[in-house]
Amino acid sequence: MTLDKVKELLADHLDIDEETITEDTTFEDLDVDSLDTVEILMEMEDEFGIEIKFDEVGKSVGELVNYIDAKKE
């Protein structure tokens, strides 16, 4: 469920097809710049009701999902 929401938020923000995003997709693969990163993480903080620390997120969508799930517990 978290993965689906993360994919949806990324796809909406980056204007790309949600189906192109997998757990193994890196933020580098998505050409996410620093401004995009800040905006996306702020959206995710609002969506999931948690604080996200940029330096703890990891490099891939799967690592981000694991981070969010751990913070929600």
mmCIF file of the N, C-alpha and C atoms, coordinates in Angstrom:
data_MODEL
# 
_entry.id   MODEL 
# 
loop_
_atom_site.group_PDB 
_atom_site.id 
_atom_site.type_symbol 
_atom_site.label_atom_id 
_atom_site.label_alt_id 
_atom_site.label_comp_id 
_atom_site.label_asym_id 
_atom_site.label_entity_id 
_atom_site.label_seq_id 
_atom_site.pdbx_PDB_ins_code 
_atom_site.Cartn_x 
_atom_site.Cartn_y 
_atom_site.Cartn_z 
_atom_site.occupancy 
_atom_site.B_iso_or_equiv 
_atom_site.pdbx_formal_charge 
_atom_site.auth_seq_id 
_atom_site.auth_comp_id 
_atom_site.auth_asym_id 
_atom_site.auth_atom_id 
_atom_site.pdbx_PDB_model_num 
ATOM 1   N N  . MET A 1 1  ? 0.824  -1.197 0.000   1.00 0.00 ? 1  MET A N  1 
ATOM 2   C CA . MET A 1 1  ? 0.000  0.000  0.000   1.00 0.00 ? 1  MET A CA 1 
ATOM 3   C C  . MET A 1 1  ? 0.868  1.262  0.000   1.00 0.00 ? 1  MET A C  1 
ATOM 4   N N  . THR A 1 2  ? 1.910  1.274  0.842   1.00 0.00 ? 2  THR A N  1 
ATOM 5   C CA . THR A 1 2  ? 2.812  2.428  0.862   1.00 0.00 ? 2  THR A CA 1 
ATOM 6   C C  . THR A 1 2  ? 3.483  2.591  -0.493  1.00 0.00 ? 2  THR A C  1 
ATOM 7   N N  . LEU A 1 3  ? 3.908  1.479  -1.082  1.00 0.00 ? 3  LEU A N  1 
ATOM 8   C CA . LEU A 1 3  ? 4.564  1.541  -2.391  1.00 0.00 ? 3  LEU A CA 1 
ATOM 9   C C  . LEU A 1 3  ? 3.646  2.182  -3.423  1.00 0.00 ? 3  LEU A C  1 
ATOM 10  N N  . ASP A 1 4  ? 2.390  1.781  -3.450  1.00 0.00 ? 4  ASP A N  1 
ATOM 11  C CA . ASP A 1 4  ? 1.449  2.343  -4.426  1.00 0.00 ? 4  ASP A CA 1 
ATOM 12  C C  . ASP A 1 4  ? 1.296  3.848  -4.253  1.00 0.00 ? 4  ASP A C  1 
ATOM 13  N N  . LYS A 1 5  ? 1.202  4.304  -3.009  1.00 0.00 ? 5  LYS A N  1 
ATOM 14  C CA . LYS A 1 5  ? 1.038  5.733  -2.759  1.00 0.00 ? 5  LYS A CA 1 
ATOM 15  C C  . LYS A 1 5  ? 2.304  6.501  -3.117  1.00 0.00 ? 5  LYS A C  1 
ATOM 16  N N  . VAL A 1 6  ? 3.459  5.946  -2.784  1.00 0.00 ? 6  VAL A N  1 
ATOM 17  C CA . VAL A 1 6  ? 4.732  6.593  -3.131  1.00 0.00 ? 6  VAL A CA 1 
ATOM 18  C C  . VAL A 1 6  ? 4.857  6.700  -4.652  1.00 0.00 ? 6  VAL A C  1 
ATOM 19  N N  . LYS A 1 7  ? 4.541  5.623  -5.349  1.00 0.00 ? 7  LYS A N  1 
ATOM 20  C CA . LYS A 1 7  ? 4.596  5.645  -6.819  1.00 0.00 ? 7  LYS A CA 1 
ATOM 21  C C  . LYS A 1 7  ? 3.646  6.699  -7.378  1.00 0.00 ? 7  LYS A C  1 
ATOM 22  N N  . GLU A 1 8  ? 2.452  6.774  -6.810  1.00 0.00 ? 8  GLU A N  1 
ATOM 23  C CA . GLU A 1 8  ? 1.462  7.754  -7.271  1.00 0.00 ? 8  GLU A CA 1 
ATOM 24  C C  . GLU A 1 8  ? 1.975  9.180  -7.062  1.00 0.00 ? 8  GLU A C  1 
ATOM 25  N N  . LEU A 1 9  ? 2.510  9.463  -5.888  1.00 0.00 ? 9  LEU A N  1 
ATOM 26  C CA . LEU A 1 9  ? 3.026  10.810 -5.608  1.00 0.00 ? 9  LEU A CA 1 
ATOM 27  C C  . LEU A 1 9  ? 4.203  11.165 -6.512  1.00 0.00 ? 9  LEU A C  1 
ATOM 28  N N  . LEU A 1 10 ? 5.115  10.224 -6.701  1.00 0.00 ? 10 LEU A N  1 
ATOM 29  C CA . LEU A 1 10 ? 6.252  10.469 -7.590  1.00 0.00 ? 10 LEU A CA 1 
ATOM 30  C C  . LEU A 1 10 ? 5.795  10.709 -9.021  1.00 0.00 ? 10 LEU A C  1 
ATOM 31  N N  . ALA A 1 11 ? 4.909  9.869  -9.507  1.00 0.00 ? 11 ALA A N  1 
ATOM 32  C CA . ALA A 1 11 ? 4.425  9.992  -10.882 1.00 0.00 ? 11 ALA A CA 1 
ATOM 33  C C  . ALA A 1 11 ? 3.724  11.328 -11.099 1.00 0.00 ? 11 ALA A C  1 
ATOM 34  N N  . ASP A 1 12 ? 2.879  11.714 -10.131 1.00 0.00 ? 12 ASP A N  1 
ATOM 35  C CA . ASP A 1 12 ? 2.170  12.992 -10.246 1.00 0.00 ? 12 ASP A CA 1 
ATOM 36  C C  . ASP A 1 12 ? 3.149  14.163 -10.245 1.00 0.00 ? 12 ASP A C  1 
ATOM 37  N N  . HIS A 1 13 ? 4.101  14.136 -9.328  1.00 0.00 ? 13 HIS A N  1 
ATOM 38  C CA . HIS A 1 13 ? 5.032  15.253 -9.213  1.00 0.00 ? 13 HIS A CA 1 
ATOM 39  C C  . HIS A 1 13 ? 5.963  15.354 -10.423 1.00 0.00 ? 13 HIS A C  1 
ATOM 40  N N  . LEU A 1 14 ? 6.404  14.218 -10.921 1.00 0.00 ? 14 LEU A N  1 
ATOM 41  C CA . LEU A 1 14 ? 7.374  14.207 -12.016 1.00 0.00 ? 14 LEU A CA 1 
ATOM 42  C C  . LEU A 1 14 ? 6.730  14.111 -13.394 1.00 0.00 ? 14 LEU A C  1 
ATOM 43  N N  . ASP A 1 15 ? 5.389  13.993 -13.407 1.00 0.00 ? 15 ASP A N  1 
ATOM 44  C CA . ASP A 1 15 ? 4.635  13.882 -14.658 1.00 0.00 ? 15 ASP A CA 1 
ATOM 45  C C  . ASP A 1 15 ? 5.137  12.718 -15.514 1.00 0.00 ? 15 ASP A C  1 
ATOM 46  N N  . ILE A 1 16 ? 5.210  11.544 -14.877 1.00 0.00 ? 16 ILE A N  1 
ATOM 47  C CA . ILE A 1 16 ? 5.618  10.330 -15.571 1.00 0.00 ? 16 ILE A CA 1 
ATOM 48  C C  . ILE A 1 16 ? 4.596  9.232  -15.304 1.00 0.00 ? 16 ILE A C  1 
ATOM 49  N N  . ASP A 1 17 ? 4.699  8.142  -16.037 1.00 0.00 ? 17 ASP A N  1 
ATOM 50  C CA . ASP A 1 17 ? 3.798  7.013  -15.884 1.00 0.00 ? 17 ASP A CA 1 
ATOM 51  C C  . ASP A 1 17 ? 4.158  6.234  -14.621 1.00 0.00 ? 17 ASP A C  1 
ATOM 52  N N  . GLU A 1 18 ? 3.180  6.045  -13.771 1.00 0.00 ? 18 GLU A N  1 
ATOM 53  C CA . GLU A 1 18 ? 3.373  5.324  -12.512 1.00 0.00 ? 18 GLU A CA 1 
ATOM 54  C C  . GLU A 1 18 ? 3.929  3.920  -12.728 1.00 0.00 ? 18 GLU A C  1 
ATOM 55  N N  . GLU A 1 19 ? 3.572  3.293  -13.845 1.00 0.00 ? 19 GLU A N  1 
ATOM 56  C CA . GLU A 1 19 ? 4.015  1.924  -14.134 1.00 0.00 ? 19 GLU A CA 1 
ATOM 57  C C  . GLU A 1 19 ? 5.521  1.813  -14.393 1.00 0.00 ? 19 GLU A C  1 
ATOM 58  N N  . THR A 1 20 ? 6.179  2.948  -14.665 1.00 0.00 ? 20 THR A N  1 
ATOM 59  C CA . THR A 1 20 ? 7.618  2.915  -14.919 1.00 0.00 ? 20 THR A CA 1 
ATOM 60  C C  . THR A 1 20 ? 8.427  2.897  -13.622 1.00 0.00 ? 20 THR A C  1 
ATOM 61  N N  . ILE A 1 21 ? 7.755  3.076  -12.487 1.00 0.00 ? 21 ILE A N  1 
ATOM 62  C CA . ILE A 1 21 ? 8.432  3.144  -11.191 1.00 0.00 ? 21 ILE A CA 1 
ATOM 63  C C  . ILE A 1 21 ? 8.329  1.798  -10.486 1.00 0.00 ? 21 ILE A C  1 
ATOM 64  N N  . THR A 1 22 ? 9.476  1.258  -10.068 1.00 0.00 ? 22 THR A N  1 
ATOM 65  C CA . THR A 1 22 ? 9.504  0.009  -9.307  1.00 0.00 ? 22 THR A CA 1 
ATOM 66  C C  . THR A 1 22 ? 10.252 0.259  -8.001  1.00 0.00 ? 22 THR A C  1 
ATOM 67  N N  . GLU A 1 23 ? 10.292 -0.745 -7.145  1.00 0.00 ? 23 GLU A N  1 
ATOM 68  C CA . GLU A 1 23 ? 11.040 -0.620 -5.900  1.00 0.00 ? 23 GLU A CA 1 
ATOM 69  C C  . GLU A 1 23 ? 12.524 -0.412 -6.158  1.00 0.00 ? 23 GLU A C  1 
ATOM 70  N N  . ASP A 1 24 ? 13.016 -0.925 -7.269  1.00 0.00 ? 24 ASP A N  1 
ATOM 71  C CA . ASP A 1 24 ? 14.433 -0.817 -7.606  1.00 0.00 ? 24 ASP A CA 1 
ATOM 72  C C  . ASP A 1 24 ? 14.788 0.498  -8.301  1.00 0.00 ? 24 ASP A C  1 
ATOM 73  N N  . THR A 1 25 ? 13.795 1.280  -8.678  1.00 0.00 ? 25 THR A N  1 
ATOM 74  C CA . THR A 1 25 ? 14.046 2.553  -9.338  1.00 0.00 ? 25 THR A CA 1 
ATOM 75  C C  . THR A 1 25 ? 14.750 3.492  -8.372  1.00 0.00 ? 25 THR A C  1 
ATOM 76  N N  . THR A 1 26 ? 15.844 4.081  -8.836  1.00 0.00 ? 26 THR A N  1 
ATOM 77  C CA . THR A 1 26 ? 16.558 5.045  -7.988  1.00 0.00 ? 26 THR A CA 1 
ATOM 78  C C  . THR A 1 26 ? 16.062 6.454  -8.318  1.00 0.00 ? 26 THR A C  1 
ATOM 79  N N  . PHE A 1 27 ? 16.338 7.365  -7.392  1.00 0.00 ? 27 PHE A N  1 
ATOM 80  C CA . PHE A 1 27 ? 15.954 8.754  -7.637  1.00 0.00 ? 27 PHE A CA 1 
ATOM 81  C C  . PHE A 1 27 ? 16.788 9.334  -8.776  1.00 0.00 ? 27 PHE A C  1 
ATOM 82  N N  . GLU A 1 28 ? 17.988 8.808  -8.949  1.00 0.00 ? 28 GLU A N  1 
ATOM 83  C CA . GLU A 1 28 ? 18.827 9.209  -10.079 1.00 0.00 ? 28 GLU A CA 1 
ATOM 84  C C  . GLU A 1 28 ? 18.163 8.778  -11.391 1.00 0.00 ? 28 GLU A C  1 
ATOM 85  N N  . ASP A 1 29 ? 17.607 7.554  -11.411 1.00 0.00 ? 29 ASP A N  1 
ATOM 86  C CA . ASP A 1 29 ? 16.892 7.075  -12.600 1.00 0.00 ? 29 ASP A CA 1 
ATOM 87  C C  . ASP A 1 29 ? 15.752 8.025  -12.972 1.00 0.00 ? 29 ASP A C  1 
ATOM 88  N N  . LEU A 1 30 ? 15.133 8.628  -11.962 1.00 0.00 ? 30 LEU A N  1 
ATOM 89  C CA . LEU A 1 30 ? 13.987 9.509  -12.179 1.00 0.00 ? 30 LEU A CA 1 
ATOM 90  C C  . LEU A 1 30 ? 14.399 10.946 -12.467 1.00 0.00 ? 30 LEU A C  1 
ATOM 91  N N  . ASP A 1 31 ? 15.713 11.207 -12.484 1.00 0.00 ? 31 ASP A N  1 
ATOM 92  C CA . ASP A 1 31 ? 16.240 12.568 -12.694 1.00 0.00 ? 31 ASP A CA 1 
ATOM 93  C C  . ASP A 1 31 ? 15.658 13.564 -11.697 1.00 0.00 ? 31 ASP A C  1 
ATOM 94  N N  . VAL A 1 32 ? 15.586 13.152 -10.443 1.00 0.00 ? 32 VAL A N  1 
ATOM 95  C CA . VAL A 1 32 ? 15.071 14.013 -9.378  1.00 0.00 ? 32 VAL A CA 1 
ATOM 96  C C  . VAL A 1 32 ? 16.187 14.941 -8.916  1.00 0.00 ? 32 VAL A C  1 
ATOM 97  N N  . ASP A 1 33 ? 15.947 16.248 -9.018  1.00 0.00 ? 33 ASP A N  1 
ATOM 98  C CA . ASP A 1 33 ? 16.945 17.205 -8.535  1.00 0.00 ? 33 ASP A CA 1 
ATOM 99  C C  . ASP A 1 33 ? 16.648 17.564 -7.081  1.00 0.00 ? 33 ASP A C  1 
ATOM 100 N N  . SER A 1 34 ? 17.473 18.406 -6.505  1.00 0.00 ? 34 SER A N  1 
ATOM 101 C CA . SER A 1 34 ? 17.333 18.709 -5.078  1.00 0.00 ? 34 SER A CA 1 
ATOM 102 C C  . SER A 1 34 ? 16.013 19.408 -4.757  1.00 0.00 ? 34 SER A C  1 
ATOM 103 N N  . LEU A 1 35 ? 15.554 20.293 -5.628  1.00 0.00 ? 35 LEU A N  1 
ATOM 104 C CA . LEU A 1 35 ? 14.278 20.971 -5.392  1.00 0.00 ? 35 LEU A CA 1 
ATOM 105 C C  . LEU A 1 35 ? 13.127 19.968 -5.455  1.00 0.00 ? 35 LEU A C  1 
ATOM 106 N N  . ASP A 1 36 ? 13.156 19.099 -6.469  1.00 0.00 ? 36 ASP A N  1 
ATOM 107 C CA . ASP A 1 36 ? 12.138 18.051 -6.563  1.00 0.00 ? 36 ASP A CA 1 
ATOM 108 C C  . ASP A 1 36 ? 12.122 17.196 -5.299  1.00 0.00 ? 36 ASP A C  1 
ATOM 109 N N  . THR A 1 37 ? 13.314 16.843 -4.830  1.00 0.00 ? 37 THR A N  1 
ATOM 110 C CA . THR A 1 37 ? 13.429 15.988 -3.645  1.00 0.00 ? 37 THR A CA 1 
ATOM 111 C C  . THR A 1 37 ? 12.746 16.632 -2.445  1.00 0.00 ? 37 THR A C  1 
ATOM 112 N N  . VAL A 1 38 ? 13.032 17.895 -2.208  1.00 0.00 ? 38 VAL A N  1 
ATOM 113 C CA . VAL A 1 38 ? 12.432 18.598 -1.072  1.00 0.00 ? 38 VAL A CA 1 
ATOM 114 C C  . VAL A 1 38 ? 10.910 18.633 -1.219  1.00 0.00 ? 38 VAL A C  1 
ATOM 115 N N  . GLU A 1 39 ? 10.424 18.984 -2.390  1.00 0.00 ? 39 GLU A N  1 
ATOM 116 C CA . GLU A 1 39 ? 8.979  19.079 -2.606  1.00 0.00 ? 39 GLU A CA 1 
ATOM 117 C C  . GLU A 1 39 ? 8.298  17.718 -2.448  1.00 0.00 ? 39 GLU A C  1 
ATOM 118 N N  . ILE A 1 40 ? 8.903  16.689 -3.002  1.00 0.00 ? 40 ILE A N  1 
ATOM 119 C CA . ILE A 1 40 ? 8.335  15.340 -2.927  1.00 0.00 ? 40 ILE A CA 1 
ATOM 120 C C  . ILE A 1 40 ? 8.302  14.856 -1.479  1.00 0.00 ? 40 ILE A C  1 
ATOM 121 N N  . LEU A 1 41 ? 9.401  15.047 -0.756  1.00 0.00 ? 41 LEU A N  1 
ATOM 122 C CA . LEU A 1 41 ? 9.445  14.590 0.628   1.00 0.00 ? 41 LEU A CA 1 
ATOM 123 C C  . LEU A 1 41 ? 8.444  15.352 1.496   1.00 0.00 ? 41 LEU A C  1 
ATOM 124 N N  . MET A 1 42 ? 8.236  16.630 1.229   1.00 0.00 ? 42 MET A N  1 
ATOM 125 C CA . MET A 1 42 ? 7.227  17.397 1.964   1.00 0.00 ? 42 MET A CA 1 
ATOM 126 C C  . MET A 1 42 ? 5.829  16.847 1.697   1.00 0.00 ? 42 MET A C  1 
ATOM 127 N N  . GLU A 1 43 ? 5.539  16.517 0.444   1.00 0.00 ? 43 GLU A N  1 
ATOM 128 C CA . GLU A 1 43 ? 4.251  15.913 0.102   1.00 0.00 ? 43 GLU A CA 1 
ATOM 129 C C  . GLU A 1 43 ? 4.063  14.591 0.842   1.00 0.00 ? 43 GLU A C  1 
ATOM 130 N N  . MET A 1 44 ? 5.127  13.795 0.897   1.00 0.00 ? 44 MET A N  1 
ATOM 131 C CA . MET A 1 44 ? 5.040  12.491 1.555   1.00 0.00 ? 44 MET A CA 1 
ATOM 132 C C  . MET A 1 44 ? 4.890  12.634 3.064   1.00 0.00 ? 44 MET A C  1 
ATOM 133 N N  . GLU A 1 45 ? 5.543  13.645 3.637   1.00 0.00 ? 45 GLU A N  1 
ATOM 134 C CA . GLU A 1 45 ? 5.358  13.903 5.064   1.00 0.00 ? 45 GLU A CA 1 
ATOM 135 C C  . GLU A 1 45 ? 3.893  14.203 5.368   1.00 0.00 ? 45 GLU A C  1 
ATOM 136 N N  . ASP A 1 46 ? 3.277  15.034 4.531   1.00 0.00 ? 46 ASP A N  1 
ATOM 137 C CA . ASP A 1 46 ? 1.863  15.358 4.702   1.00 0.00 ? 46 ASP A CA 1 
ATOM 138 C C  . ASP A 1 46 ? 0.976  14.132 4.510   1.00 0.00 ? 46 ASP A C  1 
ATOM 139 N N  . GLU A 1 47 ? 1.271  13.358 3.486   1.00 0.00 ? 47 GLU A N  1 
ATOM 140 C CA . GLU A 1 47 ? 0.452  12.182 3.158   1.00 0.00 ? 47 GLU A CA 1 
ATOM 141 C C  . GLU A 1 47 ? 0.510  11.124 4.253   1.00 0.00 ? 47 GLU A C  1 
ATOM 142 N N  . PHE A 1 48 ? 1.710  10.864 4.780   1.00 0.00 ? 48 PHE A N  1 
ATOM 143 C CA . PHE A 1 48 ? 1.881  9.771  5.729   1.00 0.00 ? 48 PHE A CA 1 
ATOM 144 C C  . PHE A 1 48 ? 1.923  10.226 7.187   1.00 0.00 ? 48 PHE A C  1 
ATOM 145 N N  . GLY A 1 49 ? 1.934  11.543 7.426   1.00 0.00 ? 49 GLY A N  1 
ATOM 146 C CA . GLY A 1 49 ? 1.912  12.065 8.783   1.00 0.00 ? 49 GLY A CA 1 
ATOM 147 C C  . GLY A 1 49 ? 3.168  11.759 9.581   1.00 0.00 ? 49 GLY A C  1 
ATOM 148 N N  . ILE A 1 50 ? 4.303  11.782 8.896   1.00 0.00 ? 50 ILE A N  1 
ATOM 149 C CA . ILE A 1 50 ? 5.585  11.508 9.554   1.00 0.00 ? 50 ILE A CA 1 
ATOM 150 C C  . ILE A 1 50 ? 6.599  12.565 9.132   1.00 0.00 ? 50 ILE A C  1 
ATOM 151 N N  . GLU A 1 51 ? 7.705  12.631 9.874   1.00 0.00 ? 51 GLU A N  1 
ATOM 152 C CA . GLU A 1 51 ? 8.819  13.489 9.479   1.00 0.00 ? 51 GLU A CA 1 
ATOM 153 C C  . GLU A 1 51 ? 9.823  12.631 8.728   1.00 0.00 ? 51 GLU A C  1 
ATOM 154 N N  . ILE A 1 52 ? 10.247 13.107 7.578   1.00 0.00 ? 52 ILE A N  1 
ATOM 155 C CA . ILE A 1 52 ? 11.199 12.368 6.761   1.00 0.00 ? 52 ILE A CA 1 
ATOM 156 C C  . ILE A 1 52 ? 12.514 13.127 6.729   1.00 0.00 ? 52 ILE A C  1 
ATOM 157 N N  . LYS A 1 53 ? 13.578 12.475 7.121   1.00 0.00 ? 53 LYS A N  1 
ATOM 158 C CA . LYS A 1 53 ? 14.916 13.079 7.084   1.00 0.00 ? 53 LYS A CA 1 
ATOM 159 C C  . LYS A 1 53 ? 15.594 12.664 5.777   1.00 0.00 ? 53 LYS A C  1 
ATOM 160 N N  . PHE A 1 54 ? 15.910 13.655 4.971   1.00 0.00 ? 54 PHE A N  1 
ATOM 161 C CA . PHE A 1 54 ? 16.463 13.434 3.636   1.00 0.00 ? 54 PHE A CA 1 
ATOM 162 C C  . PHE A 1 54 ? 17.647 12.472 3.639   1.00 0.00 ? 54 PHE A C  1 
ATOM 163 N N  . ASP A 1 55 ? 18.543 12.639 4.602   1.00 0.00 ? 55 ASP A N  1 
ATOM 164 C CA . ASP A 1 55 ? 19.766 11.832 4.611   1.00 0.00 ? 55 ASP A CA 1 
ATOM 165 C C  . ASP A 1 55 ? 19.550 10.394 5.065   1.00 0.00 ? 55 ASP A C  1 
ATOM 166 N N  . GLU A 1 56 ? 18.322 10.049 5.486   1.00 0.00 ? 56 GLU A N  1 
ATOM 167 C CA . GLU A 1 56 ? 18.028 8.693  5.941   1.00 0.00 ? 56 GLU A CA 1 
ATOM 168 C C  . GLU A 1 56 ? 17.175 7.895  4.948   1.00 0.00 ? 56 GLU A C  1 
ATOM 169 N N  . VAL A 1 57 ? 16.760 8.526  3.881   1.00 0.00 ? 57 VAL A N  1 
ATOM 170 C CA . VAL A 1 57 ? 15.796 7.934  2.953   1.00 0.00 ? 57 VAL A CA 1 
ATOM 171 C C  . VAL A 1 57 ? 16.373 6.802  2.110   1.00 0.00 ? 57 VAL A C  1 
ATOM 172 N N  . GLY A 1 58 ? 17.609 6.907  1.696   1.00 0.00 ? 58 GLY A N  1 
ATOM 173 C CA . GLY A 1 58 ? 18.191 5.916  0.805   1.00 0.00 ? 58 GLY A CA 1 
ATOM 174 C C  . GLY A 1 58 ? 18.214 6.413  -0.618  1.00 0.00 ? 58 GLY A C  1 
ATOM 175 N N  . LYS A 1 59 ? 18.517 5.518  -1.524  1.00 0.00 ? 59 LYS A N  1 
ATOM 176 C CA . LYS A 1 59 ? 18.707 5.907  -2.929  1.00 0.00 ? 59 LYS A CA 1 
ATOM 177 C C  . LYS A 1 59 ? 17.629 5.373  -3.867  1.00 0.00 ? 59 LYS A C  1 
ATOM 178 N N  . SER A 1 60 ? 16.762 4.479  -3.367  1.00 0.00 ? 60 SER A N  1 
ATOM 179 C CA . SER A 1 60 ? 15.757 3.888  -4.260  1.00 0.00 ? 60 SER A CA 1 
ATOM 180 C C  . SER A 1 60 ? 14.356 4.051  -3.690  1.00 0.00 ? 60 SER A C  1 
ATOM 181 N N  . VAL A 1 61 ? 13.390 3.829  -4.540  1.00 0.00 ? 61 VAL A N  1 
ATOM 182 C CA . VAL A 1 61 ? 11.987 3.894  -4.133  1.00 0.00 ? 61 VAL A CA 1 
ATOM 183 C C  . VAL A 1 61 ? 11.708 2.862  -3.038  1.00 0.00 ? 61 VAL A C  1 
ATOM 184 N N  . GLY A 1 62 ? 12.257 1.672  -3.185  1.00 0.00 ? 62 GLY A N  1 
ATOM 185 C CA . GLY A 1 62 ? 12.059 0.626  -2.186  1.00 0.00 ? 62 GLY A CA 1 
ATOM 186 C C  . GLY A 1 62 ? 12.614 1.015  -0.825  1.00 0.00 ? 62 GLY A C  1 
ATOM 187 N N  . GLU A 1 63 ? 13.787 1.651  -0.812  1.00 0.00 ? 63 GLU A N  1 
ATOM 188 C CA . GLU A 1 63 ? 14.366 2.109  0.449   1.00 0.00 ? 63 GLU A CA 1 
ATOM 189 C C  . GLU A 1 63 ? 13.497 3.187  1.085   1.00 0.00 ? 63 GLU A C  1 
ATOM 190 N N  . LEU A 1 64 ? 12.936 4.070  0.272   1.00 0.00 ? 64 LEU A N  1 
ATOM 191 C CA . LEU A 1 64 ? 12.031 5.100  0.778   1.00 0.00 ? 64 LEU A CA 1 
ATOM 192 C C  . LEU A 1 64 ? 10.786 4.469  1.377   1.00 0.00 ? 64 LEU A C  1 
ATOM 193 N N  . VAL A 1 65 ? 10.217 3.494  0.698   1.00 0.00 ? 65 VAL A N  1 
ATOM 194 C CA . VAL A 1 65 ? 9.020  2.803  1.195   1.00 0.00 ? 65 VAL A CA 1 
ATOM 195 C C  . VAL A 1 65 ? 9.322  2.125  2.534   1.00 0.00 ? 65 VAL A C  1 
ATOM 196 N N  . ASN A 1 66 ? 10.445 1.441  2.636   1.00 0.00 ? 66 ASN A N  1 
ATOM 197 C CA . ASN A 1 66 ? 10.836 0.794  3.887   1.00 0.00 ? 66 ASN A CA 1 
ATOM 198 C C  . ASN A 1 66 ? 11.009 1.819  5.007   1.00 0.00 ? 66 ASN A C  1 
ATOM 199 N N  . TYR A 1 67 ? 11.599 2.941  4.685   1.00 0.00 ? 67 TYR A N  1 
ATOM 200 C CA . TYR A 1 67 ? 11.794 4.021  5.657   1.00 0.00 ? 67 TYR A CA 1 
ATOM 201 C C  . TYR A 1 67 ? 10.448 4.530  6.170   1.00 0.00 ? 67 TYR A C  1 
ATOM 202 N N  . ILE A 1 68 ? 9.527  4.791  5.245   1.00 0.00 ? 68 ILE A N  1 
ATOM 203 C CA . ILE A 1 68 ? 8.199  5.300  5.625   1.00 0.00 ? 68 ILE A CA 1 
ATOM 204 C C  . ILE A 1 68 ? 7.469  4.267  6.490   1.00 0.00 ? 68 ILE A C  1 
ATOM 205 N N  . ASP A 1 69 ? 7.487  3.016  6.078   1.00 0.00 ? 69 ASP A N  1 
ATOM 206 C CA . ASP A 1 69 ? 6.817  1.974  6.855   1.00 0.00 ? 69 ASP A CA 1 
ATOM 207 C C  . ASP A 1 69 ? 7.393  1.868  8.268   1.00 0.00 ? 69 ASP A C  1 
ATOM 208 N N  . ALA A 1 70 ? 8.701  1.982  8.398   1.00 0.00 ? 70 ALA A N  1 
ATOM 209 C CA . ALA A 1 70 ? 9.336  1.907  9.721   1.00 0.00 ? 70 ALA A CA 1 
ATOM 210 C C  . ALA A 1 70 ? 8.935  3.099  10.590  1.00 0.00 ? 70 ALA A C  1 
ATOM 211 N N  . LYS A 1 71 ? 8.813  4.271  9.996   1.00 0.00 ? 71 LYS A N  1 
ATOM 212 C CA . LYS A 1 71 ? 8.445  5.485  10.739  1.00 0.00 ? 71 LYS A CA 1 
ATOM 213 C C  . LYS A 1 71 ? 6.972  5.449  11.162  1.00 0.00 ? 71 LYS A C  1 
ATOM 214 N N  . LYS A 1 72 ? 6.135  4.776  10.367  1.00 0.00 ? 72 LYS A N  1 
ATOM 215 C CA . LYS A 1 72 ? 4.703  4.744  10.669  1.00 0.00 ? 72 LYS A CA 1 
ATOM 216 C C  . LYS A 1 72 ? 4.380  3.808  11.838  1.00 0.00 ? 72 LYS A C  1 
ATOM 217 N N  . GLU A 1 73 ? 5.284  2.885  12.150  1.00 0.00 ? 73 GLU A N  1 
ATOM 218 C CA . GLU A 1 73 ? 5.001  1.889  13.190  1.00 0.00 ? 73 GLU A CA 1 
ATOM 219 C C  . GLU A 1 73 ? 4.982  2.470  14.571  1.00 0.00 ? 73 GLU A C  1 
# 
